[in-house]
Amino acid sequence: MAIITISRGSYSKGKEVAAQVAEKLGYRCIAREVILDASKEFNIPEIRLVRAIHDAPSILDRLTGGKGKYIALFRSALLKQLRSDNVVYHGLAGHFFLSGVKHALKIRIIAGMEERIKTEMEREKVSREEAMRVLTNDDEERRKWSRNLYGIDTADPSLYDLVIHIRDITVDNAVSLISRVATLDRFQATAESQKFLEDLSLEADVRAALFDFKPDAEVKADSGRVQVGVKLPSLPMGEEQVLVEELRKVVQAVPGVTEVDVKPLHVIKWSDGRLFPGAPGKS
């Protein structure tokens, strides 16, 4: 079966489409539940996760990686939910985190600004000017989020398998169309695509576990076997071995990990702080 992700703007009727597609196909429909799961699993206030997921990173966040931890935890929680497939996820970042998963059907739902303004005015009892301001700001925040974190624009149609404009195509039409496409062989899970997703999920779990220790760790998972590359300064051999062993224990404690190989990537620098040309870990 398939995984369906639905990216949407505010008041584009994407939520209604997602719910009806899930009902028609007998799939689970999830969105905010992922944030609640991550909040409980990692003991982090829900509001922090919400802001990290929905607000564009500030300059300070980009310099310090302030949002990085919450994004890593959210990604871990989301991929856990999606590993079982037969699910419709409507919310931010689904298509980002499932890059390379062949049985993921990525949908973008859009609606005209005038239609969205009218809906905002009716639901929130605000003026046309206020409705336009709110929607414009919300759209820009989402685009900044994706550009700053992933270097892509959520409005780019090439990110999706289908882009549907809710206008002449109604919600019912969209539901029928998505449901038919989801049954195509192209979007059915295979042993290969399922393994890819499970490895991707385990990598996300390991990155989340390591974030407080080495947020820049490189992680690769293959059927429970995990390789971790960590950038280390030059340390005495004994100190390096102690650090590597501590990291190995952290990774070994992650459910699903069967083997761990931690590889130090030594960062060689000039006396003025510049990286030596060709040094491992050079950015």
N, C-alpha and C positions, 0 to 999 in steps of 0.2 A: 504494500500500500504506500501512499504518498505522505509527505509532509508538505503542508501548504502554509506559506507565510504571506501575510497581507500587510503591505505598507500603505499608510493612508495619512492624509492631512486631516485637520480638525473639520468636523461636519461634512465629510465627503461620503458618508454612509458606509464607510469601510467596516465599521463595527457590525452594522446590520448584515452586510454581505457575509462577513466571517461567521456570524452565528447561524445564518441560514444554510451556508455551505456545510458547516459541521453537522447540522441536524439532518440535512439531505443525505450525507455520506455516512452518517453514524460515527463521526469523528469526535474527539474531544476538542473543545474550543477554549483556548487559554490566552491570557494577556496579563492582567495585574497579578494573577496568581503566582507568576514567576518571581515578581518582586517580593511578595509575601514569603515565598519559600526561601529565597535568598536571605531575607531579613531574619527569619527564624534559624536557618542553618548556620549562619555566620554571626548571629547575635549583633546585628547592626540595625539601628533605627530605620524604619521604612522610609522616612522622609529623606534621609541621606541618599539612599539608593534611588529614590524617585528623582531627586535633583541631579544626581550623577548621570542618570539615563536620559533625562529630558532637557536639561539646561546645557547650553553651549559652554565649553571650557573657557574660563577666564585666562588672561595672560599668565597669571600666577599658576593656575592649574597646569598650563602647558609647560611652564618652566620646571615645576616641581613634581609633575605627575600626580597631582592631588586627586584627580578623579580616577586614576588608573586602577586603584585597588577595588573600587566599587564596580567598575566596569568588568574587571576580572571575575569578581564574585557573581555578578549578574550573568555573565557568559557561562560560567560553570553551572549555575542553576537552570538556565534556559536549555542548555544542551542535554542536561539530565532529563528534562521534560520531553525533549524531542527524540530521544533515542528509541522510544517505543513506536514511533511514527503513528499513523492514523490520527493526526492532530492538525488543527488549524490554529496558527499563532498570529494574532493581529496586534502589532505594537512595533515600537522602534527597534531596529537593529537585527531583526530576524534574518534578513537576507545577507547582512554582513557576516554574521557568525556561522552561517551555513554555506559559506563559499566553498565550492568543490564537491558538495554533497549532491550526487546526481539525481536522487529521488526527491529533491526539494523543488516544489513548484512555487516560484516567486511571483507574486502578484502586486501590482501597484494600482490603487483605486484613487481616482482624482475626480474633482467636481469643479464647476466654474465658480469664480470668486463671488459673483453676484448671488448665486444660489447659496453659497456658504454664508455670506453676509446676512441674507434673509433668515436663514436658520438660526444664526447666532443672535440676531435681534429678537426673534420670537422666543427662543429658549432662555436668554439671559435678560430680556426686557431692557435692552440698551439701545442707544441711538445708532444710526448707520455709521457715523464717524467712529464711534467707539468700537463697534463690531469690526470694522475694517482694520482699525489699529491693532486689536487683539489678534485677529487672524494673521495679519502681516507679520507681527512680532513672533507669533508661534511658528509660522513657516520658516522665518529666518533663523530662529533658534535651532530648529531641526536640521537645517542645511549647514549651519555652522558646526553643529555637533559632528555630523558625518564628515565634513571637510577637515576639521581639526584632528579628529581621531583616526580617520581612515583615508583621507585624501580624496574622497569621492563625494558626489552630490546625490542626495536621495531622489532628486527630480530627474536624474539621468535615466532615460528609458532603457538603455542597454543593460542595466542591472537586473532587469526583470524578464520573465518569460511572457507575461501579459501585462499590458497597461490598459485599464478600462476606465472610460470617462462616463460617469453616471449622469446621463442627460437623456439622449434618445435611447441609449441602453439603460434600461431600468434596473433596479436592484434585483428583481426576479430574473431578468435576462442575464445579469452578471452571475447570479448563483447557478443558473443552468449551464452557462458557458464554462465556468471554473470547474464545476462538478464533472462535466464531460472530459475536459482536458486532464483532470486528475486521474482519470481511469486509463489514460493512454499508457502503453507499455513503457514509454520513455520515463515516466515518473513512478514506476513501481520499484520498490526496494529489491536489490539483489544482494547476494552474499557479499559481493565486493563493496557495494555502496554502503551497506550496513556496517561493515567492518571499518570503512573510512570514517563514518559518523561516530562509531564507538571509540576509535582512536582519537578523533578530534575532541570528543567529550572528556576522555581521560587526560589529554593534554591540558584542557581548560581547568580540570580539577587540580592538576599538579601545579599549574601556574598560580592558581588561587591560593594553594597551600604555601607556596614559596614566596608570595608577593612581599610579605613583611621582611623576608630575609634577603632575597635577590629578585627585585621586581623586573630586572632585565634578563632573567634566565631564559635560555633557549631550550625548548622542550620538544621532544619527538617521542611519540608512543607507537608501539606496534604490538598488538595483541597482548597487552599487559606488560610488555618490556619497555622500559622508559629510559631514554637517554637525556641527560641534562647538561647543557653547556653553560658555565658561569664565568663571567669575566672577573678575574682576580688580580690584584696588584702583586708585585713580587713579594713573597713571604718566605720565611724560613720553612724548610721542608716539614718540620714537625707541626707548625701552626697551620700550614696549608692542609695537611692530612686531617687535622682535627676539624677544620672548617668543612672539608669535603665530606667527612663522616657525619657531621651534624646535618648537612643538607640531605645526605643519603637517607638518614633516618626520617626526616620530614617527608620525603617522597615515598618511602617504603610504607608509611602509615596511611597513605591515600588508598581508599578501597579500589580494588581492581588492579593495583600494581603488583606484579609478580617478580620482576627483576629491575634493578636500578643501576645505572652506570652514570656517575657524575664526572664530567670532564672539565677540568679547569682550563680557561682560556686566558692566558697571561697577557696583560696589557702592558706593552713596553712603551715608555714615554721618554722624550727628550727632557733635559733639565728644566726647560721653560714650560713643561706641561703638555707639549704637543705629542700626539701619538707617533711612534716610529713608523715610517712608511712600510706598509705590508704587514704590520703587526696583527696577530689574531685579535679580533674584537674591534678593529678599527671601524669607526662609523663615518 
